[in-house]
Amino acid sequence: MINVYILNGPNLNLLGKREPEIYGSNTIKDLEDLCDNHAKKSDLKITFKQTNSESNLIEFIHDAIEYADAIIINAAAFTHTSIAILDALNCFQGYVVEVHISDISKREDFRKFSFVSIRADLVIMGQGLDGYIQAIDKIVEETSEN
């Protein structure tokens, strides 16, 4: 069984309420259900976590170092600011997919740089919640090749 941690950063708990013109109307629970249902099609165990705290997100990554084969991470605003999250991800030996619901390359200038991308094996942005499904599929593909 492939263990995948799906880690979501600040304000993603407000999906469905926060700027629906950018993030859509689905909630974080809808996202979790979507990922869980898709993972059932493969031999995946999903651990889904969300936090508004940088230190908690780092702790989730540390936990993944011990228990996960892959990480899907949407670090949200920490994407653009956190060297500490990059350092934690650099300790993880598995496959890392960075996901953003919106296309950060087409947003404000300060959102165009990502510390997470330095470590990520793949970056998916601008695909809405479907980006998470694409990430799951890529992890299945990558882990079945190894």
C-alpha positions in Angstrom: 0.0 0.0 0.0 1.2 3.5 -0.9 0.9 6.0 1.9 0.2 9.6 0.7 0.1 12.6 2.9 -2.1 15.5 1.5 -1.0 18.6 3.3 -2.9 21.9 3.1 -1.8 25.2 4.5 -3.4 28.4 5.7 -6.9 29.5 4.8 -7.7 26.4 2.8 -10.1 25.5 5.6 -12.1 28.4 4.1 -12.6 26.8 0.7 -16.1 27.4 -0.5 -16.2 30.7 1.4 -12.9 32.4 0.5 -12.8 34.1 -2.9 -15.0 31.6 -4.7 -14.1 33.3 -8.0 -10.6 32.1 -7.5 -11.0 28.9 -5.4 -14.4 27.7 -6.4 -17.4 26.7 -4.2 -16.2 23.3 -3.0 -15.2 23.0 0.7 -12.2 21.4 2.2 -14.4 18.4 3.2 -15.4 18.1 -0.5 -11.7 18.1 -1.4 -11.0 15.4 1.2 -13.9 13.3 0.0 -12.8 13.7 -3.7 -9.3 12.6 -2.9 -10.4 9.6 -0.7 -12.8 8.4 -3.4 -10.2 8.7 -6.1 -7.6 6.9 -3.9 -9.9 3.9 -3.5 -9.3 3.2 -7.2 -5.7 2.5 -6.4 -3.8 0.9 -3.6 -3.4 4.2 -1.7 -3.8 5.2 1.9 -4.5 9.0 2.2 -3.7 11.0 5.3 -5.4 14.4 4.8 -4.3 17.3 6.9 -4.9 21.1 7.0 -3.4 23.7 9.2 -3.1 27.5 9.5 0.1 27.1 11.4 3.5 27.0 9.7 4.9 24.9 12.6 2.1 22.4 12.4 2.7 22.1 8.6 6.4 21.4 9.3 5.4 18.8 11.9 3.1 17.1 9.3 6.1 16.9 6.9 8.2 15.4 9.7 5.5 12.8 10.3 5.5 12.1 6.6 9.2 11.4 6.7 8.5 8.4 8.9 5.2 7.2 7.4 4.6 8.4 3.9 5.8 7.4 0.4 4.6 10.6 -1.2 3.4 14.1 -0.2 0.9 16.3 -2.0 1.3 19.8 -0.6 -0.5 23.0 -1.1 1.4 25.2 1.4 -0.8 28.1 0.4 0.7 31.5 1.4 3.7 29.7 3.1 4.7 28.6 -0.4 6.1 32.0 -1.0 7.7 32.7 2.4 8.8 29.5 4.2 12.4 28.3 3.9 11.6 26.2 7.0 9.0 24.2 5.0 11.5 23.8 2.1 14.1 22.5 4.6 11.6 20.0 6.0 10.6 18.9 2.5 14.3 18.5 1.6 14.5 15.8 4.4 11.7 13.8 2.8 13.0 11.0 0.5 9.7 10.3 -1.3 7.9 11.9 -4.2 6.6 15.4 -3.7 3.8 17.1 -5.7 3.1 20.8 -5.2 -0.5 21.7 -5.9 -2.2 25.1 -6.2 -5.9 25.4 -7.0 -5.3 28.7 -8.8 -2.5 29.5 -11.3 -0.1 31.3 -9.0 2.0 32.3 -12.1 -0.9 34.6 -13.2 -1.6 36.2 -9.8 0.1 38.9 -7.8 3.9 39.2 -8.3 4.6 38.1 -4.7 2.8 34.7 -5.4 4.9 33.9 -8.5 7.9 32.5 -6.5 7.6 29.2 -4.6 10.1 27.8 -2.1 8.2 24.5 -2.3 8.9 24.2 -6.1 12.6 24.0 -5.3 12.0 20.5 -3.8 8.8 19.4 -5.6 9.1 16.6 -8.2 6.1 18.0 -10.0 4.1 21.3 -9.7 0.4 21.4 -10.7 -1.4 24.8 -10.6 -4.5 26.3 -12.0 -6.5 23.0 -12.3 -8.8 23.6 -9.4 -9.5 20.6 -7.1 -8.7 18.4 -10.1 -5.0 19.2 -9.5 -5.1 17.0 -6.5 -6.5 14.1 -8.6 -3.8 14.7 -11.2 -1.2 14.5 -8.3 -2.6 11.3 -7.0 -2.5 9.8 -10.5 1.1 10.9 -11.0 2.1 9.3 -7.6 0.5 6.0 -8.7 2.3 6.2 -12.0 5.7 7.0 -10.4 5.4 4.4 -7.6 4.3 1.7 -9.9 7.4 2.3 -12.1 9.8 1.9 -9.1 
